Amino acid sequence: MNATMHAVRGHRRGGPEELVYEVAPKPVPGPGDVLVEVRAASVTPGELDWDATWTDGFDGGSPRLPVVPSKEVSGVVAELGHGVMDFRPGEAVYGLIPFTRDGAAAEYVTVPAAGLAAKPGSLDHERTAALPLAGLTAWQGLVTHAGVTPGQRVLVHGGAGGVGSFAVQVAAALGAEVTATASAGDADFVRGLGAGTVIDYAGQRFETEVKDADVVFDTVGGDTQTRSWEVLRPGGVLVSVVAPPAPPEGADARAVFFVVEPDRSGLEELTALVETGRLIPQVDRILPLESAPGAYAALEREHRRGKIVLRVS
């Protein structure tokens, strides 16, 4: 068996300019791991800025260079580590890779079995690779942390983005009344995802258009997050994936900041939504693996609708 593979790796911490396409050692699955032959991987904004991408910790830690980026994978089981009984070689799977491990911008990657699920049969690998991180972020934010129920009012900031496009669809699938902020050019796109109302963030103040929201899902942060307290009903919740929200003095609302976690049951919930047509991963573009540095550069400078995906095989 070949002991090497092609991969995109960073040998020192930095941005897209530090990533190189090269021959690297093929990983070996440890106990509880699955070796996945990668078909497609997805890239995430800010990923090259995370401590976890370059070290063994979320807030500092020991360097683990060189590293392979991309935490979302869709592929085929190549080998099972000791104790793994959930999958079989040749089975199509997808999942979220722990942030402190090497990622899927490579021909092979090892993933804990608990972070994998059977691939949705109705999607190709490229669209499946767009699903795990952003989809689980939307699911965990809206279900686990906000407890959205049918009929509630949900405001999603950044409704055309990688996470926001999933949040709009998941909130609508949960039966919520969805409003989203987006650019004027993305308004029809976001309505098509399930938003009943779309607010042009450049031309309108969302706080004059939205009142008594049960949930605000924040993918933008900054001033947008601060102003969001004005639109929440008493007892509402502001969920952010950008930065910990700071409730103003006297605010009668709950604040949640979280980092998405690998979760097979959540992936299976997303698969169920996909297979019933209520969730469609949005892919901005598909690039070959060797173009990964350009894909990460595009995340920093270009407007996108949905995810940028790497086709590996």
HELIX and SHEET records of a PDB file:
HELIX    1   1 PRO A   16  GLU A   18  5                                   3    
HELIX    2   2 GLU A   47  ASP A   49  5                                   3    
HELIX    3   3 ASP A   51  TRP A   54  1                                   4    
HELIX    4   4 ALA A  113  GLY A  115  5                                   3    
HELIX    5   5 HIS A  125  ALA A  129  1                                   5    
HELIX    6   6 PRO A  132  TRP A  139  1                                   8    
HELIX    7   7 GLN A  140  HIS A  145  3                                   6    
HELIX    8   8 GLY A  162  ALA A  173  1                                  12    
HELIX    9   9 ALA A  184  ASP A  186  5                                   3    
HELIX   10  10 ALA A  187  LEU A  193  1                                   7    
HELIX   11  11 PHE A  206  GLU A  209  1                                   4    
HELIX   12  12 GLY A  222  SER A  228  1                                   7    
HELIX   13  13 TRP A  229  VAL A  231  5                                   3    
HELIX   14  14 ARG A  264  GLU A  275  1                                  12    
HELIX   15  15 LEU A  289  SER A  291  5                                   3    
HELIX   16  16 ALA A  292  ARG A  301  1                                  10    
SHEET    1   A 2 THR A   4  GLY A  10  0                                        
SHEET    2   A 2 LEU A  19  PRO A  25 -1                                        
SHEET    1   B 5 TYR A 108  PRO A 112  0                                        
SHEET    2   B 5 ASP A  33  VAL A  43 -1                                        
SHEET    3   B 5 GLU A  72  LEU A  80 -1                                        
SHEET    4   B 5 ALA A  92  LEU A  96 -1                                        
SHEET    5   B 5 LEU A 116  ALA A 118 -1                                        
SHEET    1   C 4 TYR A 108  PRO A 112  0                                        
SHEET    2   C 4 ASP A  33  VAL A  43 -1                                        
SHEET    3   C 4 LYS A 307  ARG A 311 -1                                        
SHEET    4   C 4 VAL A 283  PRO A 288  1                                        
SHEET    1   D 6 THR A 197  ASP A 200  0                                        
SHEET    2   D 6 GLU A 177  ALA A 182  1                                        
SHEET    3   D 6 ARG A 153  VAL A 156  1                                        
SHEET    4   D 6 ALA A 213  ASP A 218  1                                        
SHEET    5   D 6 LEU A 232  SER A 240  1                                        
SHEET    6   D 6 ALA A 253  PHE A 257  1                                        
END                                                                             
